[in-house]
Each structure stands twice: as C-alpha cells, then as structure tokens.
Amino acid sequence: MNKTSIFIAVVLVLVGVIGFRLATHNTNSTNILRAVNTDNLRHVALKIDDMYCASCPYNVENALKDTPGVVNVTVGFVGKEIVNGTVEGRGEIVYDTTKTNPDKMIQAILPYKGSMLSDEATRSTELPPLSKTFGL
C-alpha cells in the first residue's frame, strides 16, 4: 500500500467512527445536569449486581441517565472480587422526587439487579466519582 491509500483508509475509518458516534449520541444522557429545584432532591445509593465487564457500569449509568427525573448519576464497581462471574457494583443517584423514585430506577437498569442501600434528602446535585473499571 502506498501512503495515499493508507491516508484514505485512515480518513474513512475516522469518518465512520465519528459518524457512528453522532448517530448514536443521546443528548439526554450526556447532559443531565441542569437547573433543578433542590427542594425535591434525594440521593439514593443502589447496590447493583450482575455486572461482569468494564462496559456494564456505562450501560447502567446510561439507562439511569435516560430515566426522567434523574439529575445526576455515577456507577462503578465496589471491589475487584468476582463472585459467580460478576463484580458487585454501586450506583449513586441524585433524583427529583416529583418525577421518579428508586423503584423506577431499579426497573430501568434491568437485566442488572438493583437494590436500595440508602435514600436521603440532599440539596446538592454533586456526586463523588466511582471507579468504572477494575483490574484483574
């Protein structure tokens, strides 16, 4: 292959990747932080089971971001221990009580299994970062 052929191949791959990202990009999922009435906010922590790979937290996080009423969310692995082929995960979610509740969020992440660890009032939309991946 000559340099021109390689250049054209690289450009076509980049155009394809960028085109795919634009076609599948969900603006609701990527920009959920917006002006909210902090009087109705709650912070829930979910235990999330059945995550087995590095993309699982992203799948769960995006499903939660698409849930109406979710203001902010972060999902990650709690530890590195693999039990029955899966790693225990955790989700931290700030949500508007007038639009959703923990039961709706748990339904939104199916087929992953969620259970509520805590649910408390909050005035902040900020969440601490969680680990998204793990090393074996």
Accessible surface in RSA format (square Angstrom, percent):
REM  Atomic radii and reference values for relative SASA: ProtOr
REM  Chains: A
REM  Algorithm: Lee & Richards
REM  Probe-radius: 1.40
REM  Slices: 20
REM RES _ NUM      All-atoms   Total-Side   Main-Chain    Non-polar    All polar
REM                ABS   REL    ABS   REL    ABS   REL    ABS   REL    ABS   REL
RES MET A   1   181.96  94.2 100.82  66.7  81.14 193.2  79.09  67.2 102.88 136.3
RES ASN A   2    94.57  65.2  82.60  79.8  11.96  28.8  40.70  97.9  53.87  52.1
RES LYS A   3   182.38  89.0 175.39 107.6   6.99  16.6 119.38 107.4  63.00  67.1
RES THR A   4    87.40  62.2  82.36  83.5   5.04  12.0  51.86  69.7  35.54  53.7
RES SER A   5    44.04  37.2  37.15  49.6   6.89  15.9  14.05  29.9  29.99  42.0
RES ILE A   6    87.36  49.7  86.76  64.6   0.60   1.4  87.36  62.9   0.00   0.0
RES PHE A   7   135.67  67.9 131.30  81.3   4.37  11.4 135.53  82.2   0.14   0.4
RES ILE A   8    90.62  51.6  89.65  66.8   0.98   2.4  90.62  65.3   0.00   0.0
RES ALA A   9    42.33  38.9  37.05  57.2   5.28  12.0  41.79  58.8   0.54   1.4
RES VAL A  10    76.83  50.6  74.07  67.1   2.76   6.7  76.68  66.6   0.15   0.4
RES VAL A  11    57.17  37.6  56.60  51.2   0.57   1.4  57.17  49.7   0.00   0.0
RES LEU A  12   115.88  64.5 107.49  76.9   8.38  21.1 107.80  75.7   8.08  21.7
RES VAL A  13    96.55  63.5  89.50  81.0   7.05  17.0  95.87  83.3   0.69   1.9
RES LEU A  14    97.20  54.1  97.20  69.5   0.00   0.0  97.20  68.3   0.00   0.0
RES VAL A  15    92.69  61.0  89.55  81.1   3.15   7.6  91.02  79.1   1.67   4.5
RES GLY A  16    42.50  52.4   0.00   N/A  42.50  52.4  36.54 100.3   5.96  13.4
RES VAL A  17    82.87  54.5  79.08  71.6   3.79   9.1  82.19  71.4   0.68   1.8
RES ILE A  18   101.35  57.7 100.01  74.5   1.34   3.2 101.35  73.0   0.00   0.0
RES GLY A  19    33.42  41.2   0.00   N/A  33.42  41.2  29.35  80.5   4.07   9.1
RES PHE A  20   133.67  66.9 126.00  78.0   7.67  20.0 131.24  79.6   2.43   7.0
RES ARG A  21   144.46  60.7 143.92  73.4   0.54   1.3  43.91  60.0 100.55  60.9
RES LEU A  22   131.19  73.1 113.64  81.3  17.55  44.1 113.83  79.9  17.36  46.7
RES ALA A  23    87.60  80.5  45.51  70.2  42.09  95.8  57.06  80.4  30.54  80.9
RES THR A  24    76.40  54.3  47.56  48.2  28.84  68.7  51.13  68.7  25.27  38.2
RES HIS A  25    82.46  45.1  57.83  40.2  24.63  63.0  41.00  42.3  41.46  48.2
RES ASN A  26    61.28  42.3  52.17  50.4   9.11  21.9  25.66  61.8  35.62  34.4
RES THR A  27    95.87  68.2  90.06  91.3   5.81  13.8  64.06  86.0  31.81  48.1
RES ASN A  28   102.79  70.9  99.27  95.9   3.52   8.5  16.79  40.4  85.99  83.1
RES SER A  29     7.72   6.5   7.22   9.6   0.50   1.2   5.68  12.1   2.04   2.9
RES THR A  30    84.66  60.2  52.20  52.9  32.46  77.4  49.04  65.9  35.62  53.8
RES ASN A  31   104.29  71.9  94.81  91.6   9.48  22.8  20.97  50.5  83.31  80.5
RES ILE A  32     8.77   5.0   6.96   5.2   1.81   4.4   6.96   5.0   1.81   4.9
RES LEU A  33    87.09  48.5  73.68  52.7  13.40  33.7  74.02  52.0  13.06  35.2
RES ARG A  34   140.14  58.8 118.78  60.6  21.36  50.9  71.04  97.1  69.10  41.9
RES ALA A  35   108.94 100.2  69.62 107.4  39.31  89.4  81.85 115.3  27.09  71.7
RES VAL A  36    48.36  31.8  18.04  16.3  30.32  73.1  27.56  23.9  20.80  56.4
RES ASN A  37    85.58  59.0  69.97  67.6  15.61  37.6  33.83  81.4  51.75  50.0
RES THR A  38    43.64  31.0  40.50  41.1   3.14   7.5  25.87  34.7  17.77  26.9
RES ASP A  39   100.30  70.3  70.35  70.0  29.95  70.8  21.51  50.6  78.79  78.6
RES ASN A  40    44.36  30.6  40.25  38.9   4.10   9.9   4.10   9.9  40.25  38.9
RES LEU A  41     4.21   2.3   0.17   0.1   4.04  10.2   0.17   0.1   4.04  10.9
RES ARG A  42    71.11  29.9  71.11  36.2   0.00   0.0  17.77  24.3  53.34  32.3
RES HIS A  43    41.34  22.6  40.77  28.3   0.57   1.5  27.19  28.0  14.16  16.5
RES VAL A  44     0.00   0.0   0.00   0.0   0.00   0.0   0.00   0.0   0.00   0.0
RES ALA A  45     1.60   1.5   1.55   2.4   0.05   0.1   1.55   2.2   0.05   0.1
RES LEU A  46     0.00   0.0   0.00   0.0   0.00   0.0   0.00   0.0   0.00   0.0
RES LYS A  47    65.86  32.1  65.17  40.0   0.69   1.6  16.29  14.7  49.57  52.8
RES ILE A  48     0.00   0.0   0.00   0.0   0.00   0.0   0.00   0.0   0.00   0.0
RES ASP A  49    45.52  31.9  44.97  44.8   0.54   1.3  13.26  31.2  32.26  32.2
RES ASP A  50    46.76  32.8  42.92  42.7   3.84   9.1  15.00  35.3  31.76  31.7
RES MET A  51     0.00   0.0   0.00   0.0   0.00   0.0   0.00   0.0   0.00   0.0
RES TYR A  52   141.70  66.2 123.36  70.2  18.34  47.7  77.74  58.4  63.96  78.8
RES CYS A  53    42.04  31.8  38.33  42.8   3.70   8.7  29.56  74.9  12.47  13.5
RES ALA A  54    49.19  45.2  44.17  68.2   5.02  11.4  44.38  62.5   4.81  12.7
RES SER A  55    57.05  48.2  53.43  71.3   3.62   8.3  40.18  85.6  16.87  23.6
RES CYS A  56     1.18   0.9   1.18   1.3   0.00   0.0   0.00   0.0   1.18   1.3
RES PRO A  57     0.00   0.0   0.00   0.0   0.00   0.0   0.00   0.0   0.00   0.0
RES TYR A  58   102.22  47.7 101.79  57.9   0.43   1.1  73.22  55.0  29.00  35.7
RES ASN A  59    75.63  52.2  66.57  64.3   9.06  21.8  17.34  41.7  58.29  56.3
RES VAL A  60     0.67   0.4   0.00   0.0   0.67   1.6   0.67   0.6   0.00   0.0
RES GLU A  61    15.50   8.9  15.50  11.7   0.00   0.0   0.54   1.0  14.96  12.2
RES ASN A  62    67.67  46.7  67.45  65.2   0.22   0.5  17.02  41.0  50.64  48.9
RES ALA A  63    31.82  29.3  20.35  31.4  11.47  26.1  27.84  39.2   3.98  10.5
RES LEU A  64     0.00   0.0   0.00   0.0   0.00   0.0   0.00   0.0   0.00   0.0
RES LYS A  65    43.23  21.1  37.36  22.9   5.87  14.0   6.93   6.2  36.30  38.7
RES ASP A  66    71.66  50.2  47.74  47.5  23.92  56.6  25.89  60.9  45.77  45.6
RES THR A  67    15.66  11.1   9.69   9.8   5.97  14.2  11.85  15.9   3.81   5.8
RES PRO A  68   101.77  74.2  90.11  82.1  11.66  42.4 101.25  83.6   0.52   3.2
RES GLY A  69     9.00  11.1   0.00   N/A   9.00  11.1   4.81  13.2   4.19   9.4
RES VAL A  70     2.02   1.3   0.00   0.0   2.02   4.9   0.00   0.0   2.02   5.5
RES VAL A  71     6.53   4.3   5.41   4.9   1.12   2.7   6.53   5.7   0.00   0.0
RES ASN A  72    22.89  15.8  22.89  22.1   0.00   0.0   0.00   0.0  22.89  22.1
RES VAL A  73     7.96   5.2   0.00   0.0   7.96  19.2   0.00   0.0   7.96  21.6
RES THR A  74    14.34  10.2  14.20  14.4   0.13   0.3  11.17  15.0   3.16   4.8
RES VAL A  75     0.00   0.0   0.00   0.0   0.00   0.0   0.00   0.0   0.00   0.0
RES GLY A  76     0.44   0.5   0.00   N/A   0.44   0.5   0.44   1.2   0.00   0.0
RES PHE A  77    12.70   6.4   2.19   1.4  10.51  27.3   2.38   1.4  10.31  29.5
RES VAL A  78    86.58  57.0  53.91  48.8  32.67  78.7  59.49  51.7  27.09  73.5
RES GLY A  79    34.17  42.1   0.00   N/A  34.17  42.1  32.43  89.0   1.74   3.9
RES LYS A  80   142.04  69.3 129.35  79.4  12.69  30.2  75.52  68.0  66.52  70.9
RES GLU A  81   131.46  75.5 116.52  88.2  14.94  35.6  51.16  99.0  80.29  65.6
RES ILE A  82    80.01  45.5  53.03  39.5  26.99  65.0  53.03  38.2  26.99  73.2
RES VAL A  83    82.49  54.3  78.16  70.8   4.33  10.4  81.28  70.6   1.21   3.3
RES ASN A  84   148.07 102.1 105.90 102.3  42.17 101.5  40.38  97.2 107.69 104.1
RES GLY A  85    50.69  62.5   0.00   N/A  50.69  62.5  31.80  87.3  18.89  42.3
RES THR A  86    34.72  24.7  33.38  33.8   1.34   3.2  18.76  25.2  15.96  24.1
RES VAL A  87     1.53   1.0   1.27   1.2   0.26   0.6   1.47   1.3   0.06   0.2
RES GLU A  88    78.49  45.1  71.57  54.1   6.92  16.5  21.54  41.7  56.95  46.5
RES GLY A  89     0.00   0.0   0.00   N/A   0.00   0.0   0.00   0.0   0.00   0.0
RES ARG A  90    77.50  32.5  77.50  39.5   0.00   0.0  13.67  18.7  63.83  38.7
RES GLY A  91     0.00   0.0   0.00   N/A   0.00   0.0   0.00   0.0   0.00   0.0
RES GLU A  92    10.96   6.3  10.96   8.3   0.00   0.0   1.99   3.8   8.97   7.3
RES ILE A  93     0.00   0.0   0.00   0.0   0.00   0.0   0.00   0.0   0.00   0.0
RES VAL A  94     1.00   0.7   1.00   0.9   0.00   0.0   1.00   0.9   0.00   0.0
RES TYR A  95     4.94   2.3   4.94   2.8   0.00   0.0   1.19   0.9   3.76   4.6
RES ASP A  96    13.37   9.4  13.37  13.3   0.00   0.0   1.68   4.0  11.69  11.7
RES THR A  97    59.48  42.3  37.63  38.1  21.86  52.1  25.80  34.6  33.69  50.9
RES THR A  98    95.60  68.0  56.34  57.1  39.26  93.6  58.67  78.8  36.93  55.8
RES LYS A  99   125.68  61.3 106.67  65.5  19.01  45.3  61.50  55.4  64.19  68.4
RES THR A 100     5.62   4.0   0.53   0.5   5.09  12.1   1.98   2.7   3.64   5.5
RES ASN A 101    58.97  40.7  58.97  57.0   0.00   0.0  23.19  55.8  35.78  34.6
RES PRO A 102    17.03  12.4  17.03  15.5   0.00   0.0  17.03  14.1   0.00   0.0
RES ASP A 103   105.19  73.7 102.76 102.3   2.43   5.7  28.22  66.4  76.97  76.8
RES LYS A 104   111.84  54.6 105.92  65.0   5.93  14.1  66.84  60.2  45.00  47.9
RES MET A 105     0.00   0.0   0.00   0.0   0.00   0.0   0.00   0.0   0.00   0.0
RES ILE A 106    33.66  19.2  33.66  25.1   0.00   0.0  33.66  24.2   0.00   0.0
RES GLN A 107   114.90  64.2 104.69  76.5  10.20  24.3  39.88  84.9  75.02  56.9
RES ALA A 108    38.98  35.8  12.90  19.9  26.08  59.3  25.81  36.4  13.16  34.9
RES ILE A 109     1.99   1.1   0.00   0.0   1.99   4.8   1.57   1.1   0.43   1.2
RES LEU A 110   100.83  56.2  79.48  56.9  21.35  53.7  79.81  56.1  21.01  56.5
RES PRO A 111   112.66  82.1  96.55  88.0  16.11  58.6 102.09  84.3  10.57  65.7
RES TYR A 112    27.91  13.0  27.69  15.8   0.22   0.6  16.91  12.7  11.00  13.6
RES LYS A 113   128.68  62.8 124.66  76.5   4.02   9.6  79.36  71.4  49.33  52.5
RES GLY A 114    16.66  20.5   0.00   N/A  16.66  20.5   1.06   2.9  15.59  34.9
RES SER A 115    52.95  44.7  50.33  67.2   2.62   6.0  42.79  91.1  10.16  14.2
RES MET A 116    99.07  51.3  70.46  46.6  28.61  68.1  70.46  59.9  28.61  37.9
RES LEU A 117    93.49  52.1  58.20  41.6  35.29  88.7  61.40  43.1  32.08  86.3
RES SER A 118    49.77  42.1  40.66  54.3   9.12  21.0  38.52  82.0  11.25  15.8
RES ASP A 119    44.71  31.3  21.78  21.7  22.93  54.2   7.56  17.8  37.15  37.0
RES GLU A 120    96.85  55.6  95.10  71.9   1.75   4.2  28.31  54.8  68.54  56.0
RES ALA A 121    76.78  70.6  54.74  84.5  22.04  50.1  54.94  77.4  21.85  57.9
RES THR A 122    31.37  22.3  20.55  20.8  10.82  25.8  12.89  17.3  18.49  27.9
RES ARG A 123   160.45  67.4 144.09  73.5  16.36  39.0  74.89 102.4  85.56  51.9
RES SER A 124    52.15  44.1  46.14  61.6   6.01  13.8  43.00  91.6   9.15  12.8
RES THR A 125    29.75  21.2  27.07  27.4   2.68   6.4   9.99  13.4  19.76  29.9
RES GLU A 126   128.58  73.8 114.87  86.9  13.71  32.7  52.57 101.7  76.02  62.1
RES LEU A 127    28.34  15.8   3.76   2.7  24.58  61.8   6.40   4.5  21.94  59.0
RES PRO A 128    80.21  58.5  73.07  66.6   7.14  25.9  79.35  65.5   0.85   5.3
RES PRO A 129   126.42  92.1 102.88  93.8  23.55  85.6 109.22  90.2  17.20 106.9
RES LEU A 130    46.32  25.8  32.97  23.6  13.34  33.5  37.35  26.2   8.97  24.1
RES SER A 131    65.30  55.2  45.97  61.4  19.33  44.5  44.40  94.6  20.90  29.3
RES LYS A 132    48.18  23.5  43.80  26.9   4.38  10.4  38.13  34.3  10.05  10.7
RES THR A 133    72.91  51.9  65.42  66.3   7.49  17.9  32.41  43.5  40.50  61.2
RES PHE A 134    43.20  21.6  16.25  10.1  26.94  70.1  23.18  14.1  20.02  57.3
RES GLY A 135    46.04  56.8   0.00   N/A  46.04  56.8  35.80  98.3  10.24  22.9
RES LEU A 136   166.34  92.6  85.56  61.2  80.78 203.1 118.58  83.3  47.76 128.5
END  Absolute sums over single chains surface
CHAIN  1 A     8464.5       6913.3       1551.2       5165.5       3299.0
END  Absolute sums over all chains
TOTAL          8464.5       6913.3       1551.2       5165.5       3299.0
